[in-house]
Amino acid sequence: MLFTLGYEVGRFISLERLIEEKKIDITRILELSSTSLDEGKHDPWPYINFVLYILKSAYKEFEQRVGDFKKRQRELRLILLRWLSEIHR
């Protein structure tokens, strides 16, 4: 569902892993959201908050990974430049 809405972070960060690591009981959240569903008195907010929390966690992790990658990329570039300058001496 998230992919079809344009939230592609799940391609890079496992949303299932985040749910498992956070020890979130999805069954309980769905139960809270669907209580009194037949009467039209259900509360979708526990589920909405759950989805938003997982998305926020995923995007934070993705941002950290990209930052780490860029840092390593800069470090490797410096090593390569030093190596090239030593070869051409």
DSSP file (Angstrom, degrees, kcal/mol; ACC not computed):
  #  RESIDUE AA STRUCTURE BP1 BP2  ACC     N-H-->O    O-->H-N    N-H-->O    O-->H-N    TCO  KAPPA ALPHA  PHI   PSI    X-CA   Y-CA   Z-CA
    1    1 A M     >        0   0    0      0, 0.0     4,-1.0     0, 0.0     6,-0.2   0.000 360.0 360.0 360.0 -43.1    0.0    0.0    0.0
    2    2 A L  T >4> +     0   0    0      1,-0.2     5,-2.5     2,-0.2     3,-0.5   0.896 360.0  54.1 -64.8 -39.4    2.8    2.4    0.9
    3    3 A F  G >45S+     0   0    0      1,-0.2     3,-1.7     3,-0.2    -1,-0.2   0.917 105.7  52.6 -60.1 -43.3    4.6    1.8   -2.4
    4    4 A T  G 345S+     0   0    0      1,-0.3    -1,-0.2     2,-0.1    -2,-0.2   0.750 107.5  53.1 -66.4 -22.0    1.5    2.6   -4.4
    5    5 A L  G <<5S-     0   0    0     -4,-1.0    -1,-0.3    -3,-0.5    -2,-0.2   0.408 125.7-100.9 -91.9   1.2    1.2    5.9   -2.5
    6    6 A G  T < 5S+     0   0    0     -3,-1.7     2,-1.3    -4,-0.3    -3,-0.2   0.513  80.8 132.3  95.5   4.9    4.8    6.9   -3.4
    7    7 A Y    > < +     0   0    0     -5,-2.5     3,-0.6    -6,-0.2    -1,-0.2  -0.722  21.2 164.0 -90.2  90.7    6.5    5.9   -0.1
    8    8 A E  G >   +     0   0    0     -2,-1.3     3,-2.3     1,-0.2     4,-0.4   0.322  41.3 105.2 -93.7   8.3    9.4    4.0   -1.5
    9    9 A V  G >>  +     0   0    0      1,-0.3     4,-2.6     2,-0.2     3,-1.6   0.796  69.1  71.6 -59.8 -26.3   11.6    4.0    1.6
   10   10 A G  G <4 S+     0   0    0     -3,-0.6    -1,-0.3     1,-0.3     5,-0.2   0.646  85.9  66.0 -64.9 -14.6   10.6    0.3    2.1
   11   11 A R  G <4 S+     0   0    0     -3,-2.3    -1,-0.3     1,-0.1    -2,-0.2   0.755 116.5  25.8 -74.0 -24.0   12.8   -0.6   -0.9
   12   12 A F  T <4 S+     0   0    0     -3,-1.6     2,-0.4    -4,-0.4    -2,-0.2   0.688 125.4  44.1-112.1 -27.1   15.8    0.5    1.1
   13   13 A I  S  < S-     0   0    0     -4,-2.6     2,-0.8     4,-0.0    -1,-0.3  -0.984  83.3-121.9-124.8 130.0   14.8    0.0    4.7
   14   14 A S     >  -     0   0    0     -2,-0.4     4,-1.8     1,-0.2     5,-0.1  -0.593  20.6-170.4 -75.0 110.6   12.9   -3.1    5.9
   15   15 A L  H  > S+     0   0    0     -2,-0.8     4,-2.2     1,-0.2    -1,-0.2   0.858  88.1  56.9 -67.7 -34.6    9.7   -1.9    7.5
   16   16 A E  H  > S+     0   0    0      1,-0.2     4,-2.4     2,-0.2    -1,-0.2   0.899 105.6  50.7 -62.0 -40.6    9.0   -5.4    8.8
   17   17 A R  H  > S+     0   0    0      2,-0.2     4,-3.3     1,-0.2     5,-0.2   0.914 108.7  51.6 -64.3 -42.3   12.4   -5.3   10.6
   18   18 A L  H  X S+     0   0    0     -4,-1.8     4,-2.1     2,-0.2    -2,-0.2   0.914 110.1  48.8 -61.3 -42.4   11.5   -1.9   12.2
   19   19 A I  H  <>S+     0   0    0     -4,-2.2     5,-1.8     1,-0.2     4,-0.4   0.931 114.9  45.3 -61.8 -45.1    8.2   -3.3   13.4
   20   20 A E  H ><5S+     0   0    0     -4,-2.4     3,-1.0     1,-0.2    -2,-0.2   0.917 112.8  49.7 -65.7 -44.2    9.9   -6.4   14.9
   21   21 A E  H 3<5S+     0   0    0     -4,-3.3    -1,-0.2     1,-0.3    -2,-0.2   0.856 109.7  51.0 -63.9 -35.8   12.8   -4.4   16.5
   22   22 A K  T 3<5S-     0   0    0     -4,-2.1    -1,-0.3    -5,-0.2    -2,-0.2   0.520 105.3-130.6 -81.1  -4.0   10.4   -1.9   18.1
   23   23 A K  T < 5 +     0   0    0     -3,-1.0     2,-0.4    -4,-0.4    -3,-0.2   0.867  45.0 169.2  56.6  38.5    8.4   -4.8   19.6
   24   24 A I      < -     0   0    0     -5,-1.8     2,-1.2    -6,-0.2    -1,-0.2  -0.693  33.3-139.3 -85.0 130.1    5.2   -3.2   18.3
   25   25 A D     >  -     0   0    0     -2,-0.4     4,-1.9     1,-0.2     3,-0.4  -0.738  19.3-176.4 -92.6  93.7    2.2   -5.5   18.5
   26   26 A I  H  > S+     0   0    0     -2,-1.2     4,-2.6     1,-0.2     5,-0.2   0.832  81.5  59.4 -60.7 -33.1    0.4   -4.8   15.2
   27   27 A T  H  > S+     0   0    0      1,-0.2     4,-2.1     2,-0.2    -1,-0.2   0.920 106.2  47.3 -61.9 -43.0   -2.5   -7.1   16.2
   28   28 A R  H  > S+     0   0    0     -3,-0.4     4,-2.6     2,-0.2    -2,-0.2   0.895 111.4  51.0 -66.1 -39.9   -3.2   -5.0   19.2
   29   29 A I  H  X S+     0   0    0     -4,-1.9     4,-2.2     2,-0.2    18,-0.2   0.917 111.1  47.5 -64.4 -43.3   -3.0   -1.8   17.2
   30   30 A L  H  X S+     0   0    0     -4,-2.6     4,-1.7     2,-0.2    -1,-0.2   0.884 111.4  52.2 -64.5 -37.3   -5.5   -3.1   14.6
   31   31 A E  H  X S+     0   0    0     -4,-2.1     4,-0.8    -5,-0.2    -2,-0.2   0.929 109.7  48.2 -63.6 -45.3   -7.7   -4.3   17.5
   32   32 A L  H  < S+     0   0    0     -4,-2.6    11,-0.5     1,-0.2     3,-0.5   0.889 113.4  48.3 -61.6 -39.4   -7.7   -0.8   19.0
   33   33 A S  H  < S+     0   0    0     -4,-2.2    10,-0.4     1,-0.2    -1,-0.2   0.775 114.7  43.8 -73.6 -26.4   -8.4    0.8   15.7
   34   34 A S  H >< S+     0   0    0     -4,-1.7     3,-1.9     8,-0.2     4,-0.3   0.410  77.2 127.4-104.3   3.4  -11.3   -1.5   14.8
   35   35 A T  T 3< S+     0   0    0     -4,-0.8     8,-0.2    -3,-0.5    -3,-0.0  -0.403  86.7   7.2 -60.0 132.8  -13.1   -1.6   18.2
   36   36 A S  T > >S+     0   0    0      6,-0.1     5,-2.3    -2,-0.1     3,-0.5   0.753  84.9 144.3  63.9  27.6  -16.8   -0.7   17.6
   37   37 A L  G X 5 +     0   0    0     -3,-1.9     3,-1.3     1,-0.2     5,-0.2   0.892  67.3  57.0 -60.6 -40.5  -16.3   -0.7   13.8
   38   38 A D  G 3 5S+     0   0    0      1,-0.3    -1,-0.2    -4,-0.3    -3,-0.1   0.798 108.7  46.8 -61.8 -28.6  -19.7   -2.2   13.3
   39   39 A E  G < 5S-     0   0    0     -3,-0.5    -1,-0.3     0, 0.0    -2,-0.2   0.447 113.9-115.8 -93.7  -1.2  -21.2    0.8   15.1
   40   40 A G  T < 5S+     0   0    0     -3,-1.3    -3,-0.2    -4,-0.4    -2,-0.1   0.705  88.7 110.3  75.2  18.7  -19.2    3.4   13.2
   41   41 A K      < +     0   0    0     -5,-2.3    -4,-0.2    -7,-0.1    -6,-0.1   0.153  41.2 132.3-110.6  17.5  -17.4    4.4   16.4
   42   42 A H        -     0   0    0     -6,-0.5    -8,-0.2    -5,-0.2    -9,-0.1  -0.224  51.9-134.7 -70.0 161.5  -14.0    3.0   15.6
   43   43 A D        -     0   0    0    -11,-0.5     4,-0.3   -10,-0.4    -8,-0.2  -0.932  16.7-174.8-120.8 105.8  -10.9    5.1   16.1
   44   44 A P     >  +     0   0    0      0, 0.0     4,-2.4     0, 0.0     3,-0.5   0.624  65.7  90.2 -74.9 -10.6   -8.4    4.9   13.2
   45   45 A W  H  > S+     0   0    0      1,-0.2     4,-3.1     2,-0.2     5,-0.3   0.825  77.5  57.6 -63.1 -36.4   -5.7    7.0   15.0
   46   46 A P  H  > S+     0   0    0      0, 0.0     4,-1.8     0, 0.0    -1,-0.2   0.934 113.9  41.1 -58.0 -41.5   -3.9    4.1   16.7
   47   47 A Y  H  > S+     0   0    0     -3,-0.5     4,-2.5    -4,-0.3    -2,-0.2   0.918 115.1  50.1 -70.6 -43.4   -3.2    2.6   13.3
   48   48 A I  H  X S+     0   0    0     -4,-2.4     4,-2.5     1,-0.2     5,-0.2   0.933 112.3  47.7 -60.7 -45.9   -2.5    6.0   11.6
   49   49 A N  H  X S+     0   0    0     -4,-3.1     4,-2.4     1,-0.2    -1,-0.2   0.883 110.5  52.9 -61.9 -38.5    0.0    6.8   14.4
   50   50 A F  H  X S+     0   0    0     -4,-1.8     4,-2.2    -5,-0.3    -2,-0.2   0.936 110.4  46.2 -61.5 -48.0    1.6    3.4   14.1
   51   51 A V  H  X S+     0   0    0     -4,-2.5     4,-2.5     1,-0.2    -2,-0.2   0.919 113.7  48.9 -62.7 -44.3    2.1    3.8   10.3
   52   52 A L  H  X S+     0   0    0     -4,-2.5     4,-2.6     1,-0.2    -1,-0.2   0.887 110.0  51.8 -63.8 -38.9    3.5    7.3   10.7
   53   53 A Y  H  X S+     0   0    0     -4,-2.4     4,-2.3     2,-0.2    -2,-0.2   0.922 111.5  46.3 -62.8 -45.0    5.9    6.2   13.5
   54   54 A I  H  X S+     0   0    0     -4,-2.2     4,-2.4     2,-0.2    -2,-0.2   0.916 113.4  49.2 -65.5 -43.2    7.3    3.4   11.3
   55   55 A L  H  X S+     0   0    0     -4,-2.5     4,-2.7     2,-0.2     5,-0.2   0.922 111.0  49.8 -62.0 -44.2    7.6    5.7    8.3
   56   56 A K  H  X S+     0   0    0     -4,-2.6     4,-2.2     1,-0.2    -2,-0.2   0.921 112.1  48.1 -60.5 -44.6    9.4    8.3   10.4
   57   57 A S  H  X S+     0   0    0     -4,-2.3     4,-2.2     2,-0.2    -1,-0.2   0.899 112.1  49.7 -62.4 -41.5   11.8    5.6   11.8
   58   58 A A  H  X S+     0   0    0     -4,-2.4     4,-2.6     2,-0.2    -2,-0.2   0.923 111.5  47.4 -65.4 -45.1   12.5    4.3    8.3
   59   59 A Y  H  X S+     0   0    0     -4,-2.7     4,-2.6     2,-0.2    -1,-0.2   0.873 110.8  52.2 -66.6 -36.0   13.2    7.7    6.8
   60   60 A K  H  X S+     0   0    0     -4,-2.2     4,-2.1    -5,-0.2    -1,-0.2   0.933 112.0  46.1 -62.8 -45.0   15.5    8.5    9.7
   61   61 A E  H  X S+     0   0    0     -4,-2.2     4,-2.4     2,-0.2    -2,-0.2   0.908 112.6  50.2 -64.3 -41.6   17.4    5.3    9.2
   62   62 A F  H  X S+     0   0    0     -4,-2.6     4,-2.6     1,-0.2     5,-0.2   0.926 109.6  50.8 -61.8 -44.7   17.6    5.9    5.4
   63   63 A E  H  X S+     0   0    0     -4,-2.6     4,-2.3     1,-0.2    -1,-0.2   0.888 110.4  49.9 -60.3 -40.1   18.9    9.5    6.0
   64   64 A Q  H  X S+     0   0    0     -4,-2.1     4,-2.6     2,-0.2    -1,-0.2   0.915 110.5  49.4 -65.3 -43.4   21.6    8.1    8.3
   65   65 A R  H  X S+     0   0    0     -4,-2.4     4,-2.5     2,-0.2    -2,-0.2   0.908 111.3  48.6 -63.1 -42.0   22.7    5.5    5.8
   66   66 A V  H  X S+     0   0    0     -4,-2.6     4,-2.7     2,-0.2    -1,-0.2   0.918 111.9  50.0 -64.3 -42.5   22.9    8.0    3.0
   67   67 A G  H  X S+     0   0    0     -4,-2.3     4,-2.2    -5,-0.2    -2,-0.2   0.916 111.4  48.1 -61.0 -43.9   24.9   10.3    5.3
   68   68 A D  H  X S+     0   0    0     -4,-2.6     4,-2.4     2,-0.2    -1,-0.2   0.897 111.7  50.6 -62.7 -40.7   27.3    7.4    6.2
   69   69 A F  H  X S+     0   0    0     -4,-2.5     4,-2.5     2,-0.2    -2,-0.2   0.923 110.3  48.6 -64.0 -44.9   27.6    6.6    2.5
   70   70 A K  H  X S+     0   0    0     -4,-2.7     4,-2.3     2,-0.2    -1,-0.2   0.887 111.0  51.3 -64.0 -38.0   28.5   10.1    1.5
   71   71 A K  H  X S+     0   0    0     -4,-2.2     4,-2.2     2,-0.2    -2,-0.2   0.938 112.3  45.3 -63.6 -46.6   31.0   10.3    4.3
   72   72 A R  H  X S+     0   0    0     -4,-2.4     4,-2.7     1,-0.2    -2,-0.2   0.875 110.5  54.9 -64.2 -36.9   32.7    7.1    3.1
   73   73 A Q  H  X S+     0   0    0     -4,-2.5     4,-2.2     2,-0.2    -1,-0.2   0.917 109.1  47.1 -63.3 -43.4   32.6    8.3   -0.4
   74   74 A R  H  X S+     0   0    0     -4,-2.3     4,-2.2     2,-0.2    -2,-0.2   0.911 112.2  50.4 -63.7 -42.1   34.4   11.5    0.5
   75   75 A E  H  X S+     0   0    0     -4,-2.2     4,-2.2     1,-0.2    -2,-0.2   0.917 111.5  47.6 -62.5 -44.1   37.0    9.5    2.5
   76   76 A L  H  X S+     0   0    0     -4,-2.7     4,-2.6     1,-0.2    -1,-0.2   0.884 109.2  54.0 -65.3 -38.0   37.6    7.2   -0.4
   77   77 A R  H  X S+     0   0    0     -4,-2.2     4,-2.6    -5,-0.2    -1,-0.2   0.918 109.2  48.5 -61.5 -43.2   37.9   10.1   -2.8
   78   78 A L  H  X S+     0   0    0     -4,-2.2     4,-2.4     2,-0.2    -2,-0.2   0.906 111.3  49.7 -64.0 -41.9   40.6   11.6   -0.6
   79   79 A I  H  X S+     0   0    0     -4,-2.2     4,-2.5     2,-0.2    -2,-0.2   0.926 112.1  48.4 -61.6 -44.9   42.5    8.3   -0.3
   80   80 A L  H  X S+     0   0    0     -4,-2.6     4,-2.8     1,-0.2    -2,-0.2   0.913 111.0  50.0 -63.2 -43.5   42.4    8.0   -4.1
   81   81 A L  H  X S+     0   0    0     -4,-2.6     4,-2.4     2,-0.2    -1,-0.2   0.907 111.8  48.2 -63.0 -41.5   43.6   11.5   -4.7
   82   82 A R  H  X S+     0   0    0     -4,-2.4     4,-1.9     2,-0.2    -2,-0.2   0.924 112.6  48.9 -62.6 -43.6   46.5   11.0   -2.3
   83   83 A W  H  X S+     0   0    0     -4,-2.5     4,-1.8     1,-0.2    -2,-0.2   0.920 112.2  48.1 -63.0 -44.3   47.4    7.8   -4.0
   84   84 A L  H  X S+     0   0    0     -4,-2.8     4,-1.7     1,-0.2    -1,-0.2   0.888 109.8  52.1 -65.2 -38.5   47.2    9.4   -7.4
   85   85 A S  H  < S+     0   0    0     -4,-2.4    -1,-0.2     1,-0.2    -2,-0.2   0.857 109.7  49.9 -68.0 -32.4   49.4   12.3   -6.3
   86   86 A E  H >< S+     0   0    0     -4,-1.9     3,-1.0     1,-0.2    -1,-0.2   0.850 108.3  52.7 -72.3 -34.2   52.0    9.9   -5.0
   87   87 A I  H 3< S+     0   0    0     -4,-1.8    -2,-0.2     1,-0.2    -1,-0.2   0.870 107.7  51.7 -67.1 -36.3   52.1    7.9   -8.2
   88   88 A H  T 3<        0   0    0     -4,-1.7    -1,-0.2     1,-0.2    -2,-0.2   0.252 360.0 360.0 -89.4  12.6   52.7   11.0  -10.3
   89   89 A R    <         0   0    0     -3,-1.0    -1,-0.2    -5,-0.1    -2,-0.1   0.461 360.0 360.0 -84.4 360.0   55.7   12.3   -8.2
